[in-house]
Amino acid sequence: MCILDKIIDKRIARYQGDLLATHYAEVENMYRQIRGWRHDYRNHIQVLKNYAASGDREALQRYLNELETDLNTVDIAIKTGNKMTDIILNSKISLARSKNIQVTVDASVPVALTTAEIDLCIIIGNLFDNAIEACMGLPEEERFIRVYMDMKNTQLYMSFTNTCAGKKMEKRQGRFPSTKGAGHGYGLVRIDTIVERYQGYLSRNSEDGAFTTEILLPQ
C-alpha cells in the first residue's frame, strides 16, 4: 500500500470515527430523555392514584389536563411522511437541543423517493452536523438552526440555515473551507458527490452571522 493510500485510509477512519461518536451521543441523549420521562411518569401515576383513592375527581381531572398540556409541549417528533427522514431528523434535533440550540423544522417528504435512503441519510446528517458545529461557536441565545424540506414539482428541495460566528466566508477554489480546519471537510465533499450523481442542484451561501445550504434532487 502506497503512502497516499495510507493517508486516505487514516482520514476515512477518522471521519468514520467522528460519525460513530456523533451517533453514540445522539442515542445516549435519547435514552437520557426516555429515562427522565419514565421517572416523571412514575411520580405522576402515584399522584393520580392518591387523587382517585381520596375520591377527589376535580383534582384528578385538573392533573390529567396538566399532563396532557405537558405532553403536547415535550412532543418534538417530526413526521415528514418518510420513515428514514423522520429517523435522522429526530435524532439530530434531539442532539441539537441537548446543546441548547433552537431548532425549527418544516418538512414534508413523500414516502416513495428515488433517492436512496443511505444517500438521504448522508446528506441530512452531514448538513445537520455542520450546522450544530457552527452554532457551538456562539453564545447559547444566538444558536439557531432552521430546516425546510418539501417537493418542488418533481424535485426534493431541502434548505438548512444556521447561525455562525464571524463574518461572511469566501470560497476557495470554488468551495467554502471547513470551519474545522485543514484535514476536514469530507462531509461537504460527500454531499457534493451525491448531489452530482443525481444530477441535482446545490447552493451554499454565507452571510455575516448565517450560513445556508440549498439542495434540489430530481425524483
N, C-alpha and C positions, 0 to 999 in steps of 0.2 A: 504494500500500500504506500503510495507516494505521500509526501509531506502535506500537499494540498488536500488530499482526501482525508488525512487525519485531522486537519484543521476544520474541514467541513463537518466531519463526524462529531467532533467535540462541540461545535456550535449547535448542531442539531440536537445533541444530547442535552446541552444546557437549556435550549429552547423547550424541549420536551419536559425537562425537569421543572422549569418555571410553570408550564401548563399544569403539571401534576400538583404542584404546590398550590396553585390558584384554585384548582378544582377541589382539593382537600379542604381549603379554607371555606369554600362555598358550602360543602357538605357539612362541615363542622358547625358552621353558623346556623344552618337549617336545623340540625339536630339540637343545638342550643335553644332555638326558638321553640321546638316541639317539647323539650323538657320543661321549659318555662310555662307553656300552656297547660301541660299535664299537671304541674304543681298548682297552678292557679285554679284549675277547674276542680281539683280535689277539694280545695277550700270552698269554692262556690257550691259544690254539691252538699257539703256539710251545712252551710248556711241555709240552703233550701230545705234540707231535712229538718232543721230546727224550726223553721217557719211552719212547715207542714205539720210537725208534731204539736206545735202550740196552737194550730188552727188559725194562724194569722194570715188569712187569704189576701188581704190588702198588701201586706208587706211582701208576701210571696210573689204577687203579680208585679209589684214595683221592682223587685230584684230581678225577675225574669226580663222585664223591659230594659233594665240597665244592662243585663248581659247581652241582649240582642243588639243594643246600640254599640256595645264594646266589640262584639264580634264583627259588626259591619266596618268598624274603624281599623281592625287589625287584618282584615281580609285583603291582602295585597296581590292576590293571584291574578295574573294576566292571562286572559283566554282569547287567543287570536283566531282560533279555528284550526290551527296547525299544531299537532302534538309536539313535534321537535322544537318548533319555535317557542312554544309555551315553556318547555323544559329549560332551554338555555336562557330565555329572558328572565324567568322567575328566579333561577339560581343566581344570575348576575345582579338582578335587582336586590335580592337578599344580601349579597356581598356588599354592594354599594351602600345600602342603607346602614349596614353594620359599621361602615366607615364614616357615618354621618354625612352622606352625600344625598341631596334631594334629587329624586328621580321622578320624571313624569313620562308615561308611555301611552301612546295611542297607536295600537297595532291591530290590523285585521288582515289575516293571511288565509287564502283558501286551503282546504285540506289537501288537494292534489296539486303538486308543483312538479315541474320538470327538473328543477334544480335539485341535485342530490342532497339528502339530509346532512351528510357529513360536510359538504361544501357550505351549506347554510349555517351549520354549527360553527365552522371555522370563521366565517365572515362575521357573524353576530358576536361570537365570543371574543375575537380579536378587537373588534370595534369597541365593545364594552370595556375590555381590559385596558385599552389605550385611554379611554375616557376616564376611567377610575384613576389610572396612574396620573393623568394630567390634573385631575381635581385635587389630588393629595398634596399638591404644592401650594394650595390656597387655604386660608382660614375656613373653618367649618361653615360659617354663614354664607360663604361665597361659592361653595361646591354645588354644582348643578349639572345634571345630565338630562337631555330630552331626546326621546326616541319616537320616531314616526315610521310606520310601515303600512303599506296598502298597495292595491293593484292599480296601475295606471294603464288602462286598456289591456294589452297582453303582456305587460311587464310588471315585475315585482319591484316596487320602489321602497327604499329604506333610507332614512336620514338620521344621523347621530350628531348631536350638538352638545358640547361640554364647555364649561368654563375652564380657563387655564391661566397660569401665571405668565407674566411677561408680555411683550409687545408682539405685533404681527410677525410671524415667521416667514422667512424667504426660502424658496425652493432651491435645492442644489442638484444640478443635473436632472432637472425635471421632477424631483421628489422632495417632499418635506423631510428633513432629517429626524431621526428618532430622538425623543427627549431623554432617552436613557443613555445616550452617548454612543461612541463607536462600538461595533461588535453586536449591536442590537438592531431592531427594525425588521426582523424576519416575519413578524405578524403582518406588517404592511405589505411585504413582498408576496406573502401567501394570498392576501386579499386581492392584490393586483393580478396575480396569476390566474386565480379562479374567475374573476370578472372578465379577463381577457379570453379565457377558454370558452365562456358562454357568449362571447361577443357582446358583452354588456357595456354599460357606461359607468364611469367613476369620476367623481369630482371631489377634491379636497379644498377647503377654503379657510384661511387663517386670518383672523381679525384680532385687534387688541382685546385680550381677555377672553377669547372664544375660538373654538375650532369646530368645523362642520365637515362631515363626510356624507356624500350622497351617492347612492348606487342604484342602477337600473339593471335588472336581469330579465332577459326575454323568457317567456314561458310558452 
